[in-house]
């Protein structure tokens, strides 16, 4: 009963705050021509218990596309909303809004939003958020996600500076995949694992579920790139010098832990999160036995792969499951 009254009071006070903030935005930013952008942000991240309305999301994208130079303003207003609030729901909505903007805009918008983050206009942290909370872990995921983009094929890939050069041969492309893209995949996978849901919170926290569903969908794409990187690493292992092999083994050790943890997290998510449109990949676990076998071959001559190589290659081929019922 007490909790119910507290929630009603929170909603009532929150509604008053939202109306006051919207009124101030319409007055103080009217001369800039950007007031409608701030109002749309405030409405999208209101104190009500509902999810972000698609109408507000599309309105923000429309207003920004028709207002040159407005993205730094948008980023600052989103950051201000996140940093000033002490309401968990508003903070989570603001983070979800950032995530949806990253996923929903065109490539030019996405690039400018990333620049706003690099320049400091877009902040993803709230000083009142507990470091052990889902909010904090989700914010950390979005921080890492800022280093990724959606390419023309609709696939998520890491932003890697290539200095405008094309790869001259297949070997150079493989080295780029293994030692530049694969570590970025592992960083993002670690942030995904940090967001692993708990059964005592998620079943009733629909906004957190929505945030996690978007994160899961992106993790599926990242896992496929991760598998491509592991396969490339295994295939080139015995063409590498001893120092590079040592680095490759460290990558594989981390991958062994990650594949087991990712498998376990996906199984937990299937149990907790009800969504029939999630197509989980079948995670192929890299065992420490495979890694130890390769470590024993650190001093082997180049271009002489042992039989263990074929076994490990098979374990890096991802399988797609049918849609979960």
C-alpha positions in Angstrom: 0.0 0.0 0.0 2.8 2.4 1.0 4.7 1.6 -2.2 1.6 2.3 -4.3 1.1 5.7 -2.7 4.8 6.5 -3.2 4.5 5.6 -6.9 1.4 7.8 -7.3 3.2 10.7 -5.7 6.3 10.2 -7.9 4.1 10.2 -11.0 2.2 13.3 -9.8 5.3 15.3 -9.0 7.0 14.0 -12.1 4.1 15.3 -14.3 4.4 18.7 -12.7 8.2 18.8 -13.3 7.7 17.7 -16.9 5.1 20.4 -17.6 7.4 23.0 -16.0 10.4 21.9 -18.0 8.4 22.0 -21.2 7.1 25.5 -20.5 10.7 26.8 -19.8 12.0 25.1 -23.0 9.4 26.8 -25.1 10.2 30.2 -23.6 14.0 30.2 -23.3 14.9 28.4 -26.5 12.3 30.0 -28.8 14.8 32.5 -30.3 17.2 29.6 -31.3 14.5 27.8 -33.2 15.4 24.6 -31.3 12.7 24.7 -28.6 10.6 22.0 -30.3 13.6 19.6 -30.2 14.0 20.0 -26.4 10.2 19.7 -25.9 10.3 16.4 -27.9 13.2 15.1 -25.7 11.3 16.0 -22.5 8.1 14.3 -23.7 10.0 11.2 -24.8 11.7 10.9 -21.4 8.7 11.8 -19.2 8.1 10.5 -15.7 5.2 8.2 -16.8 5.7 4.5 -16.6 5.1 3.9 -20.4 7.8 3.2 -23.0 9.2 5.9 -25.3 6.5 6.9 -27.7 7.5 6.2 -31.4 5.9 9.5 -32.3 8.4 11.5 -30.1 11.3 9.5 -31.5 10.3 10.2 -35.1 9.6 13.8 -34.2 13.2 14.3 -32.9 14.7 12.8 -36.0 12.5 14.9 -38.2 13.2 18.1 -36.4 17.0 17.5 -36.4 17.0 16.7 -40.1 15.3 20.0 -40.8 17.5 22.1 -38.4 21.1 22.3 -39.6 23.6 22.5 -36.7 21.0 21.2 -34.2 22.7 17.9 -33.2 25.1 19.5 -30.6 22.0 21.2 -29.1 20.1 17.9 -29.1 23.1 16.1 -27.4 23.4 18.8 -24.8 19.7 18.7 -23.9 19.8 14.9 -23.7 22.8 15.1 -21.4 21.2 17.7 -19.3 18.1 15.6 -18.9 20.2 12.6 -17.8 22.5 14.4 -15.5 19.9 16.4 -13.6 17.3 13.7 -13.0 17.3 11.6 -9.8 14.5 9.5 -11.1 15.6 6.1 -12.3 12.9 5.7 -14.9 13.7 9.1 -16.5 17.4 8.2 -16.5 16.7 4.8 -18.2 14.3 6.4 -20.7 17.0 8.9 -21.6 19.6 6.2 -22.2 17.1 4.2 -24.2 16.4 7.3 -26.3 20.2 7.6 -27.0 20.3 4.0 -28.0 17.3 4.3 -30.3 18.7 7.4 -31.9 21.9 5.5 -32.7 19.9 2.7 -34.2 17.2 4.8 -35.9 18.9 7.6 -37.6 20.8 7.6 -41.0 24.5 7.2 -41.2 25.1 11.0 -41.3 23.1 11.5 -38.1 24.8 8.6 -36.4 28.2 10.0 -37.3 27.3 13.5 -36.0 25.9 12.0 -32.8 29.2 10.2 -32.3 31.1 13.4 -32.8 28.9 15.1 -30.2 29.9 12.3 -27.8 33.6 12.7 -28.6 33.5 16.5 -28.2 31.7 16.1 -24.8 28.3 17.5 -25.9 26.7 14.1 -25.3 27.3 12.7 -21.8 26.1 9.2 -20.8 26.6 9.3 -17.0 24.4 10.4 -14.1 26.3 11.1 -10.8 23.4 9.6 -8.8 23.4 6.2 -10.6 24.7 3.3 -8.5 27.8 1.7 -10.1 26.3 -1.8 -9.6 22.9 -1.0 -11.1 21.6 -2.0 -14.5 21.5 1.7 -15.4 25.2 2.1 -14.9 26.0 -1.1 -16.8 23.7 -0.1 -19.7 25.4 3.4 -19.8 28.8 1.7 -20.0 27.5 -0.5 -22.9 26.3 2.6 -24.7 29.7 4.3 -24.1 31.4 1.4 -25.9 28.6 1.2 -28.5 29.5 4.8 -29.6 32.6 3.2 -31.2 30.4 1.2 -33.6 28.3 2.1 -36.6 25.7 0.5 -38.8 27.1 0.1 -42.3 25.2 0.2 -45.6 24.3 -3.4 -45.3 22.6 -2.8 -42.0 25.3 -4.6 -40.1 26.9 -3.3 -36.9 30.7 -2.9 -37.2 33.4 -1.2 -35.2 34.8 2.1 -36.2 38.4 1.4 -37.1 40.6 4.0 -38.6 42.1 2.6 -41.8 43.6 5.9 -42.9 41.9 5.6 -46.3 44.0 2.7 -47.4 42.6 -0.4 -49.1 44.0 -3.8 -48.0 46.5 -5.1 -50.6 45.9 -8.7 -49.9 43.8 -11.2 -48.0 46.5 -11.5 -45.3 46.3 -7.8 -44.5 42.5 -8.0 -44.2 42.8 -11.0 -41.9 45.3 -9.2 -39.7 43.0 -6.2 -39.5 40.1 -8.5 -38.5 42.1 -10.3 -35.8 44.2 -7.6 -34.2 41.9 -4.6 -34.6 38.3 -5.6 -35.0 38.2 -8.7 -32.9 39.5 -6.9 -29.7 36.7 -4.3 -30.2 34.2 -7.1 -30.5 35.5 -8.5 -27.2 35.2 -5.2 -25.5 31.6 -4.8 -26.5 30.8 -8.4 -25.6 32.1 -7.7 -22.1 29.8 -4.7 -21.8 26.9 -6.9 -22.9 27.7 -9.5 -20.3 27.8 -6.8 -17.6 24.2 -6.1 -18.5 23.1 -9.7 -17.9 19.6 -9.6 -16.4 18.6 -10.9 -13.0 15.4 -12.8 -12.4 14.4 -10.6 -9.4 14.2 -7.4 -11.5 13.6 -8.0 -15.2 10.2 -9.8 -15.3 8.4 -6.6 -14.1 10.8 -4.0 -15.5 9.5 -3.6 -19.0 11.6 -0.6 -19.9 14.8 -2.4 -18.8 13.6 -5.4 -20.9 13.2 -3.1 -23.9 16.8 -1.8 -23.4 18.1 -5.3 -23.0 16.2 -6.5 -26.2 18.0 -3.8 -28.2 21.3 -4.8 -26.6 20.7 -8.5 -27.3 19.9 -7.9 -31.0 23.1 -5.9 -31.4 25.1 -8.6 -29.5 23.9 -11.2 -32.0 25.5 -9.3 -34.8 28.7 -8.6 -32.8 28.9 -12.3 -32.0 28.9 -13.2 -35.7 31.8 -10.7 -36.3 33.5 -12.2 -33.3 33.3 -15.7 -34.8 34.7 -14.4 -38.1 37.6 -12.9 -36.2 38.3 -16.1 -34.2 38.2 -18.1 -37.4 40.6 -15.8 -39.1 42.9 -15.9 -36.0 42.9 -19.7 -36.0 43.6 -19.9 -39.8 46.6 -17.6 -39.6 48.0 -18.8 -36.2 50.8 -20.8 -37.7 51.7 -18.1 -40.1 52.4 -15.7 -37.2 55.7 -15.2 -35.4 56.1 -16.3 -31.8 55.2 -12.9 -30.3 52.0 -12.6 -32.4 51.1 -16.1 -31.5 51.4 -15.2 -27.8 49.0 -12.3 -28.4 46.6 -14.6 -30.3 46.6 -17.0 -27.4 45.6 -14.2 -25.0 42.8 -13.2 -27.3 41.6 -16.9 -27.3 41.8 -17.2 -23.5 39.5 -14.2 -23.3 37.3 -15.7 -26.0 37.0 -19.0 -24.1 35.6 -17.2 -21.0 33.4 -15.0 -23.1 31.8 -17.8 -25.1 30.9 -19.7 -22.0 29.5 -16.5 -20.3 27.6 -15.5 -23.4 26.0 -18.9 -23.8 24.9 -18.8 -20.1 23.5 -15.3 -20.5 21.5 -16.1 -23.6 20.0 -19.1 -21.8 19.0 -16.8 -18.9 17.6 -14.2 -21.2 15.4 -16.8 -23.0 13.9 -17.6 -19.6 13.4 -14.1 -18.3 12.7 -11.9 -21.4 9.6 -12.7 -23.3 10.1 -11.8 -27.0 9.4 -14.1 -29.9 11.4 -12.0 -32.4 14.8 -12.7 -30.8 16.9 -15.0 -32.9 19.6 -16.2 -30.6 22.7 -17.6 -32.2 23.9 -21.0 -31.0 27.1 -20.0 -29.2 30.0 -22.4 -29.9 32.1 -22.6 -26.7 35.9 -22.4 -27.1 37.4 -24.6 -24.5 40.6 -24.0 -22.6 41.8 -27.3 -23.9 41.9 -25.8 -27.4 43.8 -22.8 -26.1 46.3 -24.8 -24.1 47.0 -27.0 -27.1 47.8 -23.9 -29.2 50.0 -22.5 -26.4 52.1 -25.7 -26.6 52.7 -24.9 -30.3 54.0 -21.4 -29.7 57.5 -22.5 -30.8 56.4 -24.7 -33.7 57.8 -23.9 -37.1 55.6 -21.6 -39.3 53.2 -23.1 -41.8 53.1 -26.4 -40.0 49.6 -26.5 -38.3 48.9 -29.6 -36.1 45.5 -31.5 -36.1 44.1 -29.4 -33.2 43.8 -26.5 -35.7 40.9 -28.2 -37.6 39.1 -29.0 -34.4 39.3 -25.4 -33.2 38.2 -24.1 -36.6 35.0 -26.1 -36.4 34.2 -24.6 -32.9 34.2 -21.1 -34.3 31.4 -21.6 -36.8 28.2 -20.0 -35.4 24.9 -21.6 -36.0 21.6 -19.8 -36.1 18.6 -21.1 -34.2 15.0 -20.8 -35.3 13.0 -18.0 -33.7 12.4 -18.8 -30.0 8.8 -19.7 -29.3 
